[in-house]
Each structure stands twice: as C-alpha cells, then as structure tokens.
Amino acid sequence: MAVSKLQSLKPRPISELSMKAGSIRCYVSSCRAVLLPRFGGPEVLELRPDVPVPDLKPNEVLVRARAVSINPLDTRMRSGYGRSIFQPLLPLILGRDVSGEVAAVGASVKSLTVGQEVFGALHPTAVRGTYTDYAILSEDELSPKPASVTHVEASAIPFAALTAWRALKSTARITEGQRLLVIGGGGAVGFSAIQIAVASGCHVTTTCGNQSIDRIMAAGAEQAVDYTSEDIESVIKGKFNAVLDTIGVPETETIGTNLLNRGGHYMTLQGEAAALSDRYGLPIGLPVATAVLFKKRIQYKSSHGIEYSWIYMRADSEGLHEIHRLSEAGKLNIPVEKTFPITQVREAHEAKDKKVILGKVVLELD
C-alpha cells in the first residue's frame, strides 16, 4: 500500500488500512526523517527523504508531525551520550517531543482517532524519535493537543513537563502548602516544575539567571534568586519539603540537600547511569550506577534524614492528561524562542551547541 509521493498522502479511515499479524500496516511506507548515522557535531545529522515507516503495533499511533522541539537530551545523544545503549542501534532518529495529527492507529487504540490533533513525548531510550514527518508513539505517550496552543507551542511542553511531573508528583508527591525549591528554574524542566507546583498550591522558590526572573515570578514563584550575583544559601530562608535540582553539580547538590527538611526529597536530573555505562560498558556500568545510587541514598538518609533520587522522564498517561489540562487553562507553558524548518536541523543544533539561543527551539515540518 505504498504511496510514492508523501505530499499526496491524506489520512484515511482505519478500515482502509490492512491488518498484519495483529498490527496495522501503515499506508505510509517511507517519509522524511533526520538520521543520526554516527555520533558527532551537528554536521553528522542527515535529512533523508525515504526512511522506512514501520507497521504499527496494536497499541501504537502514527502521528503526522507538525512541530518537534529540541531537548538537551537530543544534542547530548548526538554527541555520544548514551553510546553504550545506542551505538549498536545506529542509525537512529533523534527527538522526543511531537505535536501533530493522528494519521493511523493500531488495532487496540481506543482513546484517539484519525485526524485528531495530539501532542506527546517518547521515552528517553526510544530509537525511532520524532524528527520525522511521521512519528510513532504508543497510545499512553499521547494526549489530545490543548486547543488553546499552536503545534509549535504544544511541541515544547511534553518531555520537559513529564520529567517535572515525575519528580514532583510521582517521587516527592508534593501537596498543597508544601515548600519546593527548584535549582535552575529558567530551563524547560525547571520552569515546568514551578508551574506544576504553583498549580498544586505549593510555595515555590527558585534559582535562575537574571533574564528569567520576571517570567518566573509571573508564573507564581514566591522568590527567584539570581545565582550569578547572590549567595544562594544566605538569601534563601527556611527549609523545603522537596528540592528539584536541574543543574546537578556537586555545589548545587550540597546546597539542595542542606536546605531540605528531614523527610524531604532531593531529586536531580543528572543521574549517572548513562555516563557510567558509557565509561565502563553496560554489563559493568549499570551495576556500578546502581551501587552509586544506593550508596548516596544510604548516605543522605543517615546524615540528613532525606530521600535521594535520580529523575528520568517516563510515559505517564495520567500525568500527560493533567499537563494538557493545565496548558489548556493557561497555567503551563514553555516559551519558544526560535523555530527552524526541519531542513535546517543542523543550524538549529549548532545554535543550541554554541548557546546562541538559550531558550526553547522547535523544528517545524511543512
């Protein structure tokens, strides 16, 4: 059922798609995609016109992508982060976030229909990412797109917001009236965490650069400390129920753990599992990482009476639907600083690498 020209494709009812071993055979046989054939700088990225589109598994959804955002994980993976996992799987497609329309659904998908606008994010270890005209996600990785935002705006939200959601709701289980410290509130995950916590009735303090203070205070934070000009520990008063450290260096870990109440949660985005696996290989690296995490948990439980966690994004259908609700209500957004067409993906990655653009960058697919 291949169609030679992608431009001529239009979504068709699911009844017109063929069944194959319990899956849906996509009517799109190939499409444009940005491939990563080897690790390196932006120059290694290749936009190819005819990358195969796999058949859908029963729980999967084919999404006609309209916008995909660039996350720090994308540029790190391109440079070789996670090579112990991804090296044998090259070439792979980068990208985690997507916003677009449902083009086809697997046999067991019930909550989404062809033509519906959706947004969502893939797991960090996904090999076929979203830098493509047609992305494939599982049903629980997608939610209806908030009607009040564009595809560009929607694509910036899911991966960062789900990472923050996992920290605050699944790990720390924050509740109304509690105090949260976000170290690095100017980035996408930090800013998402601030908005989720404020919507939950929490009192939020954050550290950030001077350029982010106004935006963060407007989002409902009670205190924003400029880490470039102020001494964090002397300026911030009182202790916290939870600390989300998006920076994750030894200095911020010391600050965060010292500012926690006993019984509180310290959570860092800079877990060491991938780095240690890259250094020693998976068979040795993963057990070493497990031992490192276990040692830190015991250490901080004994010395500070706190919980210690490495935070990674995971699919969370309930969380994504709540993120949809907050975004629809205007309570959760991630500003997009610049967009590039997918054909300029190398330029977009170069701008992020050189920190020419500090804010969120989105790739648009025509």
C-alpha positions in Angstrom: 0.0 0.0 0.0 3.0 2.3 -0.6 2.4 5.7 -2.0 5.3 7.2 -4.0 4.8 10.8 -3.1 4.5 11.8 0.5 2.9 15.2 -0.4 -0.1 13.3 -1.8 -0.9 11.4 1.4 -4.1 12.2 3.3 -5.2 10.3 6.4 -7.7 7.6 5.6 -10.2 5.8 7.9 -8.7 2.9 9.8 -10.9 0.5 8.0 -9.0 1.1 4.8 -5.7 0.1 6.3 -4.5 -3.5 6.1 -4.1 -5.9 9.1 -0.8 -7.7 9.5 -0.2 -10.2 12.4 -2.3 -8.2 14.8 -0.8 -4.9 13.8 -1.8 -2.1 11.3 0.2 -1.9 8.1 0.7 1.8 7.6 -0.3 3.3 4.3 2.9 5.4 4.6 5.8 3.2 3.6 8.5 5.9 3.9 8.9 9.5 4.8 11.5 12.2 5.5 13.5 11.8 8.7 16.6 13.2 10.3 19.0 10.3 10.8 22.0 10.1 13.2 24.3 7.7 11.4 27.2 8.3 13.8 28.0 10.4 16.9 29.5 13.9 16.5 28.6 17.5 15.9 25.6 19.0 14.1 27.2 18.1 10.7 26.5 14.4 11.2 22.7 14.9 11.1 21.3 13.7 7.7 17.8 14.6 6.5 16.8 11.7 4.2 13.7 11.6 2.0 12.8 7.9 2.2 13.3 6.5 5.7 11.0 3.4 6.2 7.9 3.7 8.4 7.3 0.5 10.4 3.9 -1.1 10.7 2.0 -0.1 13.8 1.8 -2.4 16.8 -1.7 -2.8 18.3 -1.1 0.0 20.9 0.8 2.4 18.6 -0.3 5.6 16.9 1.1 7.1 13.7 1.4 10.9 14.1 1.8 13.3 11.2 4.3 15.6 12.9 3.8 19.4 12.6 6.4 20.5 15.2 9.1 18.8 17.3 11.1 20.5 19.9 14.9 20.2 20.6 15.7 19.0 24.1 19.1 18.9 25.7 18.9 15.1 25.5 18.9 15.4 21.7 22.2 17.3 21.4 23.8 15.2 24.1 22.8 12.0 22.3 24.0 13.3 19.0 27.4 14.0 20.7 27.6 10.4 22.1 25.8 10.5 25.4 24.2 7.0 25.9 26.5 5.4 23.3 26.6 2.2 25.3 22.9 1.8 24.5 22.6 3.5 21.1 25.9 2.6 19.3 24.7 -0.9 18.2 21.4 0.7 17.1 22.7 3.4 14.8 21.4 4.9 12.6 18.7 6.3 14.8 16.2 9.2 14.7 16.6 11.9 17.4 13.7 13.7 19.0 11.3 13.1 21.9 8.5 15.8 21.7 5.9 16.0 19.0 2.7 17.8 18.1 0.7 16.9 15.1 -2.3 14.9 13.9 -3.2 11.2 14.2 -2.7 9.6 10.8 -3.4 6.0 11.8 -4.0 3.9 14.9 -3.2 0.4 16.0 -5.9 -2.2 16.5 -6.2 -1.8 20.3 -6.1 2.0 20.4 -9.3 3.4 21.8 -8.8 6.9 23.0 -7.5 8.6 19.8 -8.9 8.8 16.3 -7.6 9.6 12.8 -7.4 13.3 12.2 -7.3 14.3 15.9 -4.7 16.8 17.0 -2.3 15.3 19.6 0.9 16.0 21.5 3.2 13.8 23.4 6.7 12.5 24.1 8.7 9.4 23.7 10.8 7.6 26.3 14.4 8.7 26.5 15.7 5.4 25.1 13.4 5.4 22.1 15.4 4.6 18.9 12.9 6.0 16.3 12.4 9.5 17.5 10.2 12.4 16.4 12.5 14.3 13.9 10.4 12.9 11.1 7.2 13.6 9.1 5.6 10.5 10.6 6.4 9.6 14.2 5.2 6.5 16.0 4.2 6.7 19.7 2.3 4.4 22.0 -1.3 5.4 23.0 -0.2 6.3 26.6 2.5 8.6 25.3 -0.1 10.9 23.6 -2.9 13.2 24.6 -5.2 15.5 22.7 -3.4 18.7 22.0 -4.6 21.7 24.0 -6.8 23.7 21.7 -5.6 27.0 23.0 -2.0 26.5 21.8 -0.4 26.0 18.4 1.6 22.9 17.3 4.8 24.8 17.9 3.8 25.8 21.4 2.5 22.3 22.2 5.6 20.5 21.0 7.8 22.4 23.6 5.8 21.0 26.5 5.5 17.2 27.0 9.0 15.9 27.6 10.1 18.7 30.0 6.7 18.8 31.8 6.6 15.0 32.2 10.1 15.0 33.6 9.0 17.6 36.2 5.7 15.7 36.8 7.7 12.5 37.6 9.8 14.4 40.1 7.1 16.3 41.9 4.0 14.0 41.6 5.4 10.5 41.3 8.6 10.8 43.5 8.1 13.7 46.0 4.3 13.6 45.9 4.0 17.3 46.7 0.8 18.5 48.2 -0.8 21.9 48.8 1.0 24.1 51.2 4.4 22.5 50.9 7.6 24.3 50.0 9.6 23.5 46.8 13.0 24.7 45.8 13.8 24.4 42.1 17.5 24.8 41.3 17.7 26.1 37.8 14.2 27.3 37.2 14.9 29.1 33.9 15.1 25.9 31.8 12.2 23.9 30.4 12.1 21.3 33.2 12.6 23.8 36.0 10.0 26.2 34.6 7.5 23.3 34.1 8.1 22.3 37.7 7.4 25.8 39.0 4.1 25.9 37.2 3.0 22.4 38.2 3.9 23.2 41.9 2.1 26.6 41.8 -1.0 24.9 40.3 -0.8 22.4 43.2 -0.8 25.1 45.8 2.8 24.9 46.8 5.2 27.7 47.8 8.0 27.9 45.2 11.5 29.3 45.4 13.9 29.0 42.6 17.4 29.9 41.4 17.9 31.2 37.9 19.7 33.8 35.7 18.7 37.4 35.8 17.0 37.2 32.4 14.5 34.6 33.7 13.4 36.3 37.0 10.4 38.3 35.6 9.0 35.3 33.7 9.4 33.0 36.8 7.8 35.5 39.2 4.9 36.0 36.8 4.4 32.2 36.8 3.7 32.3 40.6 7.1 31.7 42.2 7.5 33.5 45.6 11.2 34.0 45.3 13.7 33.9 42.4 17.3 34.1 43.3 19.9 35.3 40.7 22.6 32.7 41.2 25.1 34.9 39.2 25.0 37.7 41.7 23.6 36.4 45.0 24.8 33.8 47.6 22.0 31.3 47.4 22.2 29.8 50.9 22.4 33.2 52.6 19.5 34.7 50.6 17.1 31.7 50.8 15.4 31.4 54.2 13.8 28.4 55.7 13.8 24.7 54.7 11.9 22.8 52.0 9.8 19.7 51.6 11.4 19.0 48.2 14.3 20.1 46.0 14.4 19.6 42.3 18.0 20.2 41.1 18.1 20.6 37.3 21.8 21.5 37.3 23.1 18.5 39.3 26.7 19.6 40.0 28.3 18.9 43.4 27.8 22.5 44.5 24.1 22.5 43.8 23.7 19.1 45.4 25.3 20.4 48.6 23.0 23.5 48.6 19.9 21.4 47.8 20.5 18.8 50.5 21.3 21.3 53.1 18.1 23.2 52.5 15.8 20.2 53.0 13.6 19.3 55.9 14.1 15.9 57.4 12.0 13.5 55.4 12.2 15.7 52.4 13.2 14.7 48.8 16.3 15.7 46.9 15.9 15.0 43.2 18.5 15.5 40.4 18.2 15.3 36.7 21.9 14.4 36.4 21.8 10.7 37.2 24.9 8.8 36.5 23.6 5.6 34.9 24.2 6.6 31.2 27.6 8.2 31.9 28.9 5.2 33.9 27.6 2.8 31.3 29.3 4.8 28.5 32.5 4.7 30.5 32.6 1.0 31.5 30.1 -0.6 29.2 26.6 -1.7 30.1 27.5 -5.0 31.9 29.7 -3.1 34.3 28.3 0.4 34.1 24.7 -0.3 35.2 25.7 -2.3 38.3 28.2 0.5 39.2 25.5 3.1 38.8 23.1 1.1 40.9 25.7 0.9 43.6 26.5 4.6 43.4 22.8 5.5 43.8 22.3 3.1 46.7 25.3 4.5 48.5 24.1 8.1 48.1 20.6 7.1 49.3 22.1 5.5 52.4 24.5 8.4 53.0 21.8 11.1 52.8 19.3 9.1 54.8 21.8 8.7 57.6 23.4 12.2 57.5 20.4 14.4 56.6 17.3 12.2 57.0 16.3 12.8 53.4 15.4 10.8 50.3 17.7 11.0 47.3 16.6 10.3 43.7 17.8 10.4 40.1 14.9 11.6 37.9 14.2 10.4 34.4 11.2 11.1 32.2 8.8 8.2 31.8 5.5 7.9 29.9 2.6 8.7 32.3 -0.8 8.9 30.7 -2.5 10.4 33.7 0.3 13.0 34.0 0.2 13.9 30.4 -3.6 14.5 30.5 -3.1 16.7 33.6 -0.4 18.6 31.7 -2.9 19.0 28.9 -5.5 20.4 31.3 -3.0 22.9 32.9 -1.9 24.0 29.4 -5.4 24.4 28.2 -6.2 26.5 31.3 -3.1 28.8 30.6 -1.3 27.5 33.7 1.5 25.7 32.0 3.6 26.8 29.0 7.1 26.8 27.8 8.1 29.8 25.8 9.6 29.1 22.4 12.5 31.4 21.5 13.0 30.4 17.9 11.7 28.0 15.2 13.6 26.4 12.3 12.3 24.3 9.4 13.3 20.7 9.7 15.6 21.2 6.7 17.7 23.4 8.9 18.1 20.9 11.7 21.9 21.2 11.6 21.7 25.0 12.1 19.3 24.6 14.9 21.6 22.1 16.7 24.6 24.3 16.1 22.8 27.3 17.7 22.0 25.2 20.8 25.5 23.9 21.0 27.1 27.4 20.8 24.4 28.8 23.2 23.4 31.4 20.6 19.8 30.5 21.6 19.3 29.9 25.3 15.6 29.3 25.1 13.5 26.6 23.6 14.0 25.8 19.9 11.3 24.0 17.8 11.6 22.4 14.4 8.6 22.8 12.1 7.6 20.3 9.5 5.7 21.6 6.4 
